[in-house]
Amino acid sequence: FCRAQVRKDYASLGNMLFNDLEEVVTGRYPVVGEIKRRLTKEGAFFSAMSGSGPTVFGVYGNREAAEKVAGRMENHLCRVVETLI
């Protein structure tokens, strides 16, 4: 995981992430899955649900791409938080 992160190998990172609760949460709250799909459609290398939900995040290659998508997602989200690695 750390090596993939250092190399910015986002495809590998996305393949390593798995949340056991995601299937249950998206079954009960389909909007969580819709947000994940939208983030990916909007150019995220991958998206995932964090913890037990309902937080969903997308990983983008640069700040500009993330900010552009965040602006378009505001109607669907309560709040957008920026995290830089």
mmCIF file as gemmi writes it, N, C-alpha and C atoms, coordinates in Angstrom:
data_model
loop_
_atom_site.group_PDB
_atom_site.id
_atom_site.type_symbol
_atom_site.label_atom_id
_atom_site.label_alt_id
_atom_site.label_comp_id
_atom_site.label_asym_id
_atom_site.label_entity_id
_atom_site.label_seq_id
_atom_site.pdbx_PDB_ins_code
_atom_site.Cartn_x
_atom_site.Cartn_y
_atom_site.Cartn_z
_atom_site.occupancy
_atom_site.B_iso_or_equiv
_atom_site.pdbx_formal_charge
_atom_site.auth_seq_id
_atom_site.auth_asym_id
_atom_site.pdbx_PDB_model_num
ATOM 1 N N . PHE Axp A 1 ? 0.824 -1.185 0 1 0 ? 1 A 1
ATOM 2 C CA . PHE Axp A 1 ? 0 0 0 1 0 ? 1 A 1
ATOM 3 C C . PHE Axp A 1 ? 0.87 1.252 0 1 0 ? 1 A 1
ATOM 4 N N . CYS Axp A 2 ? 1.856 1.306 0.881 1 0 ? 2 A 1
ATOM 5 C CA . CYS Axp A 2 ? 2.727 2.488 0.984 1 0 ? 2 A 1
ATOM 6 C C . CYS Axp A 2 ? 3.522 2.705 -0.296 1 0 ? 2 A 1
ATOM 7 N N . ARG Axp A 3 ? 4.02 1.62 -0.893 1 0 ? 3 A 1
ATOM 8 C CA . ARG Axp A 3 ? 4.772 1.762 -2.136 1 0 ? 3 A 1
ATOM 9 C C . ARG Axp A 3 ? 3.9 2.315 -3.25 1 0 ? 3 A 1
ATOM 10 N N . ALA Axp A 4 ? 2.677 1.812 -3.338 1 0 ? 4 A 1
ATOM 11 C CA . ALA Axp A 4 ? 1.759 2.307 -4.362 1 0 ? 4 A 1
ATOM 12 C C . ALA Axp A 4 ? 1.447 3.775 -4.126 1 0 ? 4 A 1
ATOM 13 N N . GLN Axp A 5 ? 1.318 4.162 -2.887 1 0 ? 5 A 1
ATOM 14 C CA . GLN Axp A 5 ? 1.031 5.557 -2.562 1 0 ? 5 A 1
ATOM 15 C C . GLN Axp A 5 ? 2.204 6.454 -2.955 1 0 ? 5 A 1
ATOM 16 N N . VAL Axp A 6 ? 3.418 6.053 -2.625 1 0 ? 6 A 1
ATOM 17 C CA . VAL Axp A 6 ? 4.605 6.839 -2.957 1 0 ? 6 A 1
ATOM 18 C C . VAL Axp A 6 ? 4.752 6.971 -4.473 1 0 ? 6 A 1
ATOM 19 N N . ARG Axp A 7 ? 4.467 5.887 -5.198 1 0 ? 7 A 1
ATOM 20 C CA . ARG Axp A 7 ? 4.578 5.907 -6.662 1 0 ? 7 A 1
ATOM 21 C C . ARG Axp A 7 ? 3.38 6.58 -7.328 1 0 ? 7 A 1
ATOM 22 N N . LYS Axp A 8 ? 2.386 6.941 -6.522 1 0 ? 8 A 1
ATOM 23 C CA . LYS Axp A 8 ? 1.132 7.509 -7.035 1 0 ? 8 A 1
ATOM 24 C C . LYS Axp A 8 ? 0.478 6.545 -8.026 1 0 ? 8 A 1
ATOM 25 N N . ASP Axp A 9 ? 0.528 5.274 -7.668 1 0 ? 9 A 1
ATOM 26 C CA . ASP Axp A 9 ? -0.082 4.209 -8.466 1 0 ? 9 A 1
ATOM 27 C C . ASP Axp A 9 ? -1.532 4.064 -8.004 1 0 ? 9 A 1
ATOM 28 N N . TYR Axp A 10 ? -2.36 4.982 -8.483 1 0 ? 10 A 1
ATOM 29 C CA . TYR Axp A 10 ? -3.737 5.061 -8.004 1 0 ? 10 A 1
ATOM 30 C C . TYR Axp A 10 ? -4.576 3.845 -8.405 1 0 ? 10 A 1
ATOM 31 N N . ALA Axp A 11 ? -4.267 3.245 -9.526 1 0 ? 11 A 1
ATOM 32 C CA . ALA Axp A 11 ? -5.01 2.049 -9.928 1 0 ? 11 A 1
ATOM 33 C C . ALA Axp A 11 ? -4.805 0.933 -8.909 1 0 ? 11 A 1
ATOM 34 N N . SER Axp A 12 ? -3.577 0.728 -8.481 1 0 ? 12 A 1
ATOM 35 C CA . SER Axp A 12 ? -3.302 -0.304 -7.474 1 0 ? 12 A 1
ATOM 36 C C . SER Axp A 12 ? -3.947 0.043 -6.141 1 0 ? 12 A 1
ATOM 37 N N . LEU Axp A 13 ? -3.859 1.308 -5.756 1 0 ? 13 A 1
ATOM 38 C CA . LEU Axp A 13 ? -4.485 1.725 -4.494 1 0 ? 13 A 1
ATOM 39 C C . LEU Axp A 13 ? -5.987 1.448 -4.519 1 0 ? 13 A 1
ATOM 40 N N . GLY Axp A 14 ? -6.629 1.808 -5.613 1 0 ? 14 A 1
ATOM 41 C CA . GLY Axp A 14 ? -8.065 1.569 -5.734 1 0 ? 14 A 1
ATOM 42 C C . GLY Axp A 14 ? -8.417 0.097 -5.647 1 0 ? 14 A 1
ATOM 43 N N . ASN Axp A 15 ? -7.564 -0.755 -6.212 1 0 ? 15 A 1
ATOM 44 C CA . ASN Axp A 15 ? -7.808 -2.203 -6.159 1 0 ? 15 A 1
ATOM 45 C C . ASN Axp A 15 ? -7.594 -2.776 -4.764 1 0 ? 15 A 1
ATOM 46 N N . MET Axp A 16 ? -6.777 -2.105 -3.949 1 0 ? 16 A 1
ATOM 47 C CA . MET Axp A 16 ? -6.492 -2.59 -2.592 1 0 ? 16 A 1
ATOM 48 C C . MET Axp A 16 ? -7.576 -2.213 -1.593 1 0 ? 16 A 1
ATOM 49 N N . LEU Axp A 17 ? -8.316 -1.151 -1.887 1 0 ? 17 A 1
ATOM 50 C CA . LEU Axp A 17 ? -9.316 -0.681 -0.922 1 0 ? 17 A 1
ATOM 51 C C . LEU Axp A 17 ? -10.589 -1.501 -1.009 1 0 ? 17 A 1
ATOM 52 N N . PHE Axp A 18 ? -11.069 -1.905 0.144 1 0 ? 18 A 1
ATOM 53 C CA . PHE Axp A 18 ? -12.325 -2.642 0.209 1 0 ? 18 A 1
ATOM 54 C C . PHE Axp A 18 ? -12.993 -2.321 1.536 1 0 ? 18 A 1
ATOM 55 N N . ASN Axp A 19 ? -14.262 -2.038 1.489 1 0 ? 19 A 1
ATOM 56 C CA . ASN Axp A 19 ? -15.025 -1.735 2.696 1 0 ? 19 A 1
ATOM 57 C C . ASN Axp A 19 ? -16.168 -2.738 2.804 1 0 ? 19 A 1
ATOM 58 N N . ASP Axp A 20 ? -16.123 -3.6 3.794 1 0 ? 20 A 1
ATOM 59 C CA . ASP Axp A 20 ? -17.142 -4.638 3.97 1 0 ? 20 A 1
ATOM 60 C C . ASP Axp A 20 ? -18.55 -4.069 4.132 1 0 ? 20 A 1
ATOM 61 N N . LEU Axp A 21 ? -18.659 -2.884 4.67 1 0 ? 21 A 1
ATOM 62 C CA . LEU Axp A 21 ? -19.976 -2.299 4.92 1 0 ? 21 A 1
ATOM 63 C C . LEU Axp A 21 ? -20.584 -1.626 3.694 1 0 ? 21 A 1
ATOM 64 N N . GLU Axp A 22 ? -19.772 -1.391 2.678 1 0 ? 22 A 1
ATOM 65 C CA . GLU Axp A 22 ? -20.248 -0.627 1.532 1 0 ? 22 A 1
ATOM 66 C C . GLU Axp A 22 ? -21.459 -1.265 0.85 1 0 ? 22 A 1
ATOM 67 N N . GLU Axp A 23 ? -21.437 -2.553 0.666 1 0 ? 23 A 1
ATOM 68 C CA . GLU Axp A 23 ? -22.562 -3.227 0.003 1 0 ? 23 A 1
ATOM 69 C C . GLU Axp A 23 ? -23.847 -3.064 0.809 1 0 ? 23 A 1
ATOM 70 N N . VAL Axp A 24 ? -23.758 -3.197 2.116 1 0 ? 24 A 1
ATOM 71 C CA . VAL Axp A 24 ? -24.927 -3.043 2.981 1 0 ? 24 A 1
ATOM 72 C C . VAL Axp A 24 ? -25.456 -1.61 2.922 1 0 ? 24 A 1
ATOM 73 N N . VAL Axp A 25 ? -24.55 -0.645 3.044 1 0 ? 25 A 1
ATOM 74 C CA . VAL Axp A 25 ? -24.947 0.764 3.052 1 0 ? 25 A 1
ATOM 75 C C . VAL Axp A 25 ? -25.548 1.169 1.71 1 0 ? 25 A 1
ATOM 76 N N . THR Axp A 26 ? -24.898 0.793 0.61 1 0 ? 26 A 1
ATOM 77 C CA . THR Axp A 26 ? -25.427 1.185 -0.695 1 0 ? 26 A 1
ATOM 78 C C . THR Axp A 26 ? -26.75 0.482 -0.997 1 0 ? 26 A 1
ATOM 79 N N . GLY Axp A 27 ? -26.957 -0.693 -0.428 1 0 ? 27 A 1
ATOM 80 C CA . GLY Axp A 27 ? -28.246 -1.363 -0.59 1 0 ? 27 A 1
ATOM 81 C C . GLY Axp A 27 ? -29.367 -0.595 0.089 1 0 ? 27 A 1
ATOM 82 N N . ARG Axp A 28 ? -29.079 -0.047 1.238 1 0 ? 28 A 1
ATOM 83 C CA . ARG Axp A 28 ? -30.09 0.704 1.991 1 0 ? 28 A 1
ATOM 84 C C . ARG Axp A 28 ? -30.173 2.166 1.563 1 0 ? 28 A 1
ATOM 85 N N . TYR Axp A 29 ? -29.018 2.727 1.172 1 0 ? 29 A 1
ATOM 86 C CA . TYR Axp A 29 ? -28.939 4.134 0.765 1 0 ? 29 A 1
ATOM 87 C C . TYR Axp A 29 ? -28.275 4.212 -0.61 1 0 ? 29 A 1
ATOM 88 N N . PRO Axp A 30 ? -29.027 3.981 -1.665 1 0 ? 30 A 1
ATOM 89 C CA . PRO Axp A 30 ? -28.455 3.945 -3.015 1 0 ? 30 A 1
ATOM 90 C C . PRO Axp A 30 ? -27.687 5.212 -3.406 1 0 ? 30 A 1
ATOM 91 N N . VAL Axp A 31 ? -27.992 6.334 -2.786 1 0 ? 31 A 1
ATOM 92 C CA . VAL Axp A 31 ? -27.302 7.581 -3.124 1 0 ? 31 A 1
ATOM 93 C C . VAL Axp A 31 ? -25.804 7.472 -2.882 1 0 ? 31 A 1
ATOM 94 N N . VAL Axp A 32 ? -25.377 6.653 -1.924 1 0 ? 32 A 1
ATOM 95 C CA . VAL Axp A 32 ? -23.944 6.47 -1.663 1 0 ? 32 A 1
ATOM 96 C C . VAL Axp A 32 ? -23.27 5.873 -2.902 1 0 ? 32 A 1
ATOM 97 N N . GLY Axp A 33 ? -23.869 4.86 -3.476 1 0 ? 33 A 1
ATOM 98 C CA . GLY Axp A 33 ? -23.336 4.258 -4.702 1 0 ? 33 A 1
ATOM 99 C C . GLY Axp A 33 ? -23.397 5.221 -5.878 1 0 ? 33 A 1
ATOM 100 N N . GLU Axp A 34 ? -24.459 6.02 -5.944 1 0 ? 34 A 1
ATOM 101 C CA . GLU Axp A 34 ? -24.59 7.008 -7.02 1 0 ? 34 A 1
ATOM 102 C C . GLU Axp A 34 ? -23.473 8.043 -6.947 1 0 ? 34 A 1
ATOM 103 N N . ILE Axp A 35 ? -23.145 8.487 -5.745 1 0 ? 35 A 1
ATOM 104 C CA . ILE Axp A 35 ? -22.071 9.467 -5.581 1 0 ? 35 A 1
ATOM 105 C C . ILE Axp A 35 ? -20.74 8.854 -5.984 1 0 ? 35 A 1
ATOM 106 N N . LYS Axp A 36 ? -20.485 7.608 -5.581 1 0 ? 36 A 1
ATOM 107 C CA . LYS Axp A 36 ? -19.248 6.926 -5.978 1 0 ? 36 A 1
ATOM 108 C C . LYS Axp A 36 ? -19.13 6.853 -7.493 1 0 ? 36 A 1
ATOM 109 N N . ARG Axp A 37 ? -20.197 6.443 -8.146 1 0 ? 37 A 1
ATOM 110 C CA . ARG Axp A 37 ? -20.179 6.334 -9.608 1 0 ? 37 A 1
ATOM 111 C C . ARG Axp A 37 ? -19.963 7.703 -10.256 1 0 ? 37 A 1
ATOM 112 N N . ARG Axp A 38 ? -20.59 8.719 -9.72 1 0 ? 38 A 1
ATOM 113 C CA . ARG Axp A 38 ? -20.454 10.069 -10.28 1 0 ? 38 A 1
ATOM 114 C C . ARG Axp A 38 ? -19.013 10.566 -10.146 1 0 ? 38 A 1
ATOM 115 N N . LEU Axp A 39 ? -18.391 10.332 -8.996 1 0 ? 39 A 1
ATOM 116 C CA . LEU Axp A 39 ? -17 10.756 -8.815 1 0 ? 39 A 1
ATOM 117 C C . LEU Axp A 39 ? -16.085 10.079 -9.831 1 0 ? 39 A 1
ATOM 118 N N . THR Axp A 40 ? -16.296 8.79 -10.039 1 0 ? 40 A 1
ATOM 119 C CA . THR Axp A 40 ? -15.483 8.054 -11.005 1 0 ? 40 A 1
ATOM 120 C C . THR Axp A 40 ? -15.753 8.559 -12.426 1 0 ? 40 A 1
ATOM 121 N N . LYS Axp A 41 ? -17.021 8.772 -12.735 1 0 ? 41 A 1
ATOM 122 C CA . LYS Axp A 41 ? -17.382 9.304 -14.057 1 0 ? 41 A 1
ATOM 123 C C . LYS Axp A 41 ? -16.766 10.677 -14.277 1 0 ? 41 A 1
ATOM 124 N N . GLU Axp A 42 ? -16.62 11.437 -13.209 1 0 ? 42 A 1
ATOM 125 C CA . GLU Axp A 42 ? -16.05 12.786 -13.28 1 0 ? 42 A 1
ATOM 126 C C . GLU Axp A 42 ? -14.524 12.776 -13.219 1 0 ? 42 A 1
ATOM 127 N N . GLY Axp A 43 ? -13.908 11.609 -13.361 1 0 ? 43 A 1
ATOM 128 C CA . GLY Axp A 43 ? -12.46 11.553 -13.505 1 0 ? 43 A 1
ATOM 129 C C . GLY Axp A 43 ? -11.651 11.078 -12.311 1 0 ? 43 A 1
ATOM 130 N N . ALA Axp A 44 ? -12.299 10.653 -11.229 1 0 ? 44 A 1
ATOM 131 C CA . ALA Axp A 44 ? -11.544 10.13 -10.086 1 0 ? 44 A 1
ATOM 132 C C . ALA Axp A 44 ? -10.839 8.841 -10.502 1 0 ? 44 A 1
ATOM 133 N N . PHE Axp A 45 ? -9.604 8.667 -10.012 1 0 ? 45 A 1
ATOM 134 C CA . PHE Axp A 45 ? -8.918 7.402 -10.249 1 0 ? 45 A 1
ATOM 135 C C . PHE Axp A 45 ? -9.701 6.267 -9.612 1 0 ? 45 A 1
ATOM 136 N N . PHE Axp A 46 ? -10.253 6.54 -8.434 1 0 ? 46 A 1
ATOM 137 C CA . PHE Axp A 46 ? -11.16 5.613 -7.762 1 0 ? 46 A 1
ATOM 138 C C . PHE Axp A 46 ? -11.95 6.393 -6.724 1 0 ? 46 A 1
ATOM 139 N N . SER Axp A 47 ? -13.032 5.795 -6.291 1 0 ? 47 A 1
ATOM 140 C CA . SER Axp A 47 ? -13.83 6.382 -5.211 1 0 ? 47 A 1
ATOM 141 C C . SER Axp A 47 ? -14.227 5.257 -4.277 1 0 ? 47 A 1
ATOM 142 N N . ALA Axp A 48 ? -14.492 5.611 -3.025 1 0 ? 48 A 1
ATOM 143 C CA . ALA Axp A 48 ? -14.839 4.599 -2.031 1 0 ? 48 A 1
ATOM 144 C C . ALA Axp A 48 ? -15.638 5.241 -0.902 1 0 ? 48 A 1
ATOM 145 N N . MET Axp A 49 ? -16.306 4.402 -0.158 1 0 ? 49 A 1
ATOM 146 C CA . MET Axp A 49 ? -16.999 4.844 1.041 1 0 ? 49 A 1
ATOM 147 C C . MET Axp A 49 ? -16.026 4.703 2.199 1 0 ? 49 A 1
ATOM 148 N N . SER Axp A 50 ? -16.005 5.69 3.052 1 0 ? 50 A 1
ATOM 149 C CA . SER Axp A 50 ? -15.1 5.683 4.195 1 0 ? 50 A 1
ATOM 150 C C . SER Axp A 50 ? -15.827 5.216 5.447 1 0 ? 50 A 1
ATOM 151 N N . GLY Axp A 51 ? -15.225 4.306 6.176 1 0 ? 51 A 1
ATOM 152 C CA . GLY Axp A 51 ? -15.804 3.838 7.432 1 0 ? 51 A 1
ATOM 153 C C . GLY Axp A 51 ? -17.166 3.194 7.238 1 0 ? 51 A 1
ATOM 154 N N . SER Axp A 52 ? -18.094 3.511 8.138 1 0 ? 52 A 1
ATOM 155 C CA . SER Axp A 52 ? -19.437 2.931 8.052 1 0 ? 52 A 1
ATOM 156 C C . SER Axp A 52 ? -20.37 3.827 7.254 1 0 ? 52 A 1
ATOM 157 N N . GLY Axp A 53 ? -19.822 4.854 6.619 1 0 ? 53 A 1
ATOM 158 C CA . GLY Axp A 53 ? -20.613 5.744 5.777 1 0 ? 53 A 1
ATOM 159 C C . GLY Axp A 53 ? -21.128 6.904 6.595 1 0 ? 53 A 1
ATOM 160 N N . PRO Axp A 54 ? -21.721 7.849 6.021 1 0 ? 54 A 1
ATOM 161 C CA . PRO Axp A 54 ? -22.017 8.008 4.597 1 0 ? 54 A 1
ATOM 162 C C . PRO Axp A 54 ? -20.948 8.778 3.842 1 0 ? 54 A 1
ATOM 163 N N . THR Axp A 55 ? -19.751 8.922 4.402 1 0 ? 55 A 1
ATOM 164 C CA . THR Axp A 55 ? -18.7 9.668 3.723 1 0 ? 55 A 1
ATOM 165 C C . THR Axp A 55 ? -18.183 8.898 2.513 1 0 ? 55 A 1
ATOM 166 N N . VAL Axp A 56 ? -18.093 9.594 1.386 1 0 ? 56 A 1
ATOM 167 C CA . VAL Axp A 56 ? -17.581 9.021 0.148 1 0 ? 56 A 1
ATOM 168 C C . VAL Axp A 56 ? -16.475 9.953 -0.342 1 0 ? 56 A 1
ATOM 169 N N . PHE Axp A 57 ? -15.394 9.373 -0.859 1 0 ? 57 A 1
ATOM 170 C CA . PHE Axp A 57 ? -14.307 10.207 -1.361 1 0 ? 57 A 1
ATOM 171 C C . PHE Axp A 57 ? -13.873 9.735 -2.739 1 0 ? 57 A 1
ATOM 172 N N . GLY Axp A 58 ? -13.272 10.656 -3.48 1 0 ? 58 A 1
ATOM 173 C CA . GLY Axp A 58 ? -12.687 10.36 -4.779 1 0 ? 58 A 1
ATOM 174 C C . GLY Axp A 58 ? -11.248 10.814 -4.77 1 0 ? 58 A 1
ATOM 175 N N . VAL Axp A 59 ? -10.387 10.099 -5.474 1 0 ? 59 A 1
ATOM 176 C CA . VAL Axp A 59 ? -8.973 10.439 -5.554 1 0 ? 59 A 1
ATOM 177 C C . VAL Axp A 59 ? -8.686 10.956 -6.963 1 0 ? 59 A 1
ATOM 178 N N . TYR Axp A 60 ? -8.161 12.182 -7.013 1 0 ? 60 A 1
ATOM 179 C CA . TYR Axp A 60 ? -7.849 12.845 -8.278 1 0 ? 60 A 1
ATOM 180 C C . TYR Axp A 60 ? -6.36 13.113 -8.361 1 0 ? 60 A 1
ATOM 181 N N . GLY Axp A 61 ? -5.843 13.238 -9.57 1 0 ? 61 A 1
ATOM 182 C CA . GLY Axp A 61 ? -4.422 13.425 -9.782 1 0 ? 61 A 1
ATOM 183 C C . GLY Axp A 61 ? -3.907 14.81 -9.483 1 0 ? 61 A 1
ATOM 184 N N . ASN Axp A 62 ? -4.804 15.796 -9.478 1 0 ? 62 A 1
ATOM 185 C CA . ASN Axp A 62 ? -4.354 17.147 -9.18 1 0 ? 62 A 1
ATOM 186 C C . ASN Axp A 62 ? -5.5 17.968 -8.569 1 0 ? 62 A 1
ATOM 187 N N . ARG Axp A 63 ? -5.106 19.027 -7.947 1 0 ? 63 A 1
ATOM 188 C CA . ARG Axp A 63 ? -6.047 19.872 -7.212 1 0 ? 63 A 1
ATOM 189 C C . ARG Axp A 63 ? -7.096 20.488 -8.143 1 0 ? 63 A 1
ATOM 190 N N . GLU Axp A 64 ? -6.685 20.93 -9.316 1 0 ? 64 A 1
ATOM 191 C CA . GLU Axp A 64 ? -7.606 21.585 -10.237 1 0 ? 64 A 1
ATOM 192 C C . GLU Axp A 64 ? -8.752 20.65 -10.637 1 0 ? 64 A 1
ATOM 193 N N . ALA Axp A 65 ? -8.429 19.406 -10.952 1 0 ? 65 A 1
ATOM 194 C CA . ALA Axp A 65 ? -9.456 18.439 -11.332 1 0 ? 65 A 1
ATOM 195 C C . ALA Axp A 65 ? -10.414 18.195 -10.176 1 0 ? 65 A 1
ATOM 196 N N . ALA Axp A 66 ? -9.865 18.052 -8.976 1 0 ? 66 A 1
ATOM 197 C CA . ALA Axp A 66 ? -10.702 17.815 -7.796 1 0 ? 66 A 1
ATOM 198 C C . ALA Axp A 66 ? -11.609 19.007 -7.51 1 0 ? 66 A 1
ATOM 199 N N . GLU Axp A 67 ? -11.076 20.208 -7.63 1 0 ? 67 A 1
ATOM 200 C CA . GLU Axp A 67 ? -11.881 21.401 -7.364 1 0 ? 67 A 1
ATOM 201 C C . GLU Axp A 67 ? -13.005 21.555 -8.376 1 0 ? 67 A 1
ATOM 202 N N . LYS Axp A 68 ? -12.731 21.242 -9.628 1 0 ? 68 A 1
ATOM 203 C CA . LYS Axp A 68 ? -13.752 21.335 -10.671 1 0 ? 68 A 1
ATOM 204 C C . LYS Axp A 68 ? -14.914 20.395 -10.354 1 0 ? 68 A 1
ATOM 205 N N . VAL Axp A 69 ? -14.591 19.173 -9.988 1 0 ? 69 A 1
ATOM 206 C CA . VAL Axp A 69 ? -15.625 18.188 -9.663 1 0 ? 69 A 1
ATOM 207 C C . VAL Axp A 69 ? -16.352 18.582 -8.378 1 0 ? 69 A 1
ATOM 208 N N . ALA Axp A 70 ? -15.625 19.059 -7.395 1 0 ? 70 A 1
ATOM 209 C CA . ALA Axp A 70 ? -16.255 19.473 -6.132 1 0 ? 70 A 1
ATOM 210 C C . ALA Axp A 70 ? -17.311 20.529 -6.386 1 0 ? 70 A 1
ATOM 211 N N . GLY Axp A 71 ? -17.022 21.468 -7.265 1 0 ? 71 A 1
ATOM 212 C CA . GLY Axp A 71 ? -17.994 22.502 -7.592 1 0 ? 71 A 1
ATOM 213 C C . GLY Axp A 71 ? -19.255 21.94 -8.219 1 0 ? 71 A 1
ATOM 214 N N . ARG Axp A 72 ? -19.104 20.899 -9.029 1 0 ? 72 A 1
ATOM 215 C CA . ARG Axp A 72 ? -20.274 20.28 -9.674 1 0 ? 72 A 1
ATOM 216 C C . ARG Axp A 72 ? -21.024 19.347 -8.734 1 0 ? 72 A 1
ATOM 217 N N . MET Axp A 73 ? -20.376 18.883 -7.678 1 0 ? 73 A 1
ATOM 218 C CA . MET Axp A 73 ? -20.999 17.925 -6.764 1 0 ? 73 A 1
ATOM 219 C C . MET Axp A 73 ? -21.716 18.596 -5.595 1 0 ? 73 A 1
ATOM 220 N N . GLU Axp A 74 ? -21.586 19.885 -5.43 1 0 ? 74 A 1
ATOM 221 C CA . GLU Axp A 74 ? -22.143 20.551 -4.258 1 0 ? 74 A 1
ATOM 222 C C . GLU Axp A 74 ? -23.64 20.32 -4.088 1 0 ? 74 A 1
ATOM 223 N N . ASN Axp A 75 ? -24.371 20.145 -5.174 1 0 ? 75 A 1
ATOM 224 C CA . ASN Axp A 75 ? -25.803 19.889 -5.061 1 0 ? 75 A 1
ATOM 225 C C . ASN Axp A 75 ? -26.101 18.523 -4.447 1 0 ? 75 A 1
ATOM 226 N N . HIS Axp A 76 ? -25.133 17.627 -4.489 1 0 ? 76 A 1
ATOM 227 C CA . HIS Axp A 76 ? -25.337 16.263 -4.012 1 0 ? 76 A 1
ATOM 228 C C . HIS Axp A 76 ? -24.72 16.002 -2.642 1 0 ? 76 A 1
ATOM 229 N N . LEU Axp A 77 ? -23.887 16.916 -2.201 1 0 ? 77 A 1
ATOM 230 C CA . LEU Axp A 77 ? -23.149 16.684 -0.972 1 0 ? 77 A 1
ATOM 231 C C . LEU Axp A 77 ? -23.411 17.788 0.04 1 0 ? 77 A 1
ATOM 232 N N . CYS Axp A 78 ? -23.257 17.432 1.294 1 0 ? 78 A 1
ATOM 233 C CA . CYS Axp A 78 ? -23.366 18.44 2.348 1 0 ? 78 A 1
ATOM 234 C C . CYS Axp A 78 ? -22.115 19.293 2.406 1 0 ? 78 A 1
ATOM 235 N N . ARG Axp A 79 ? -20.962 18.665 2.203 1 0 ? 79 A 1
ATOM 236 C CA . ARG Axp A 79 ? -19.711 19.4 2.349 1 0 ? 79 A 1
ATOM 237 C C . ARG Axp A 79 ? -18.593 18.692 1.585 1 0 ? 79 A 1
ATOM 238 N N . VAL Axp A 80 ? -17.729 19.479 0.98 1 0 ? 80 A 1
ATOM 239 C CA . VAL Axp A 80 ? -16.558 18.945 0.274 1 0 ? 80 A 1
ATOM 240 C C . VAL Axp A 80 ? -15.339 19.334 1.113 1 0 ? 80 A 1
ATOM 241 N N . VAL Axp A 81 ? -14.471 18.36 1.377 1 0 ? 81 A 1
ATOM 242 C CA . VAL Axp A 81 ? -13.264 18.597 2.163 1 0 ? 81 A 1
ATOM 243 C C . VAL Axp A 81 ? -12.062 18.214 1.312 1 0 ? 81 A 1
ATOM 244 N N . GLU Axp A 82 ? -11.078 19.077 1.273 1 0 ? 82 A 1
ATOM 245 C CA . GLU Axp A 82 ? -9.871 18.823 0.504 1 0 ? 82 A 1
ATOM 246 C C . GLU Axp A 82 ? -8.818 18.159 1.388 1 0 ? 82 A 1
ATOM 247 N N . THR Axp A 83 ? -8.237 17.083 0.878 1 0 ? 83 A 1
ATOM 248 C CA . THR Axp A 83 ? -7.133 16.414 1.568 1 0 ? 83 A 1
ATOM 249 C C . THR Axp A 83 ? -6.028 16.212 0.544 1 0 ? 83 A 1
ATOM 250 N N . LEU Axp A 84 ? -4.849 16.712 0.839 1 0 ? 84 A 1
ATOM 251 C CA . LEU Axp A 84 ? -3.712 16.562 -0.072 1 0 ? 84 A 1
ATOM 252 C C . LEU Axp A 84 ? -2.748 15.525 0.464 1 0 ? 84 A 1
ATOM 253 N N . ILE Axp A 85 ? -2.18 14.74 -0.443 1 0 ? 85 A 1
ATOM 254 C CA . ILE Axp A 85 ? -1.181 13.731 -0.057 1 0 ? 85 A 1
ATOM 255 C C . ILE Axp A 85 ? 0.126 14.131 -0.676 1 0 ? 85 A 1
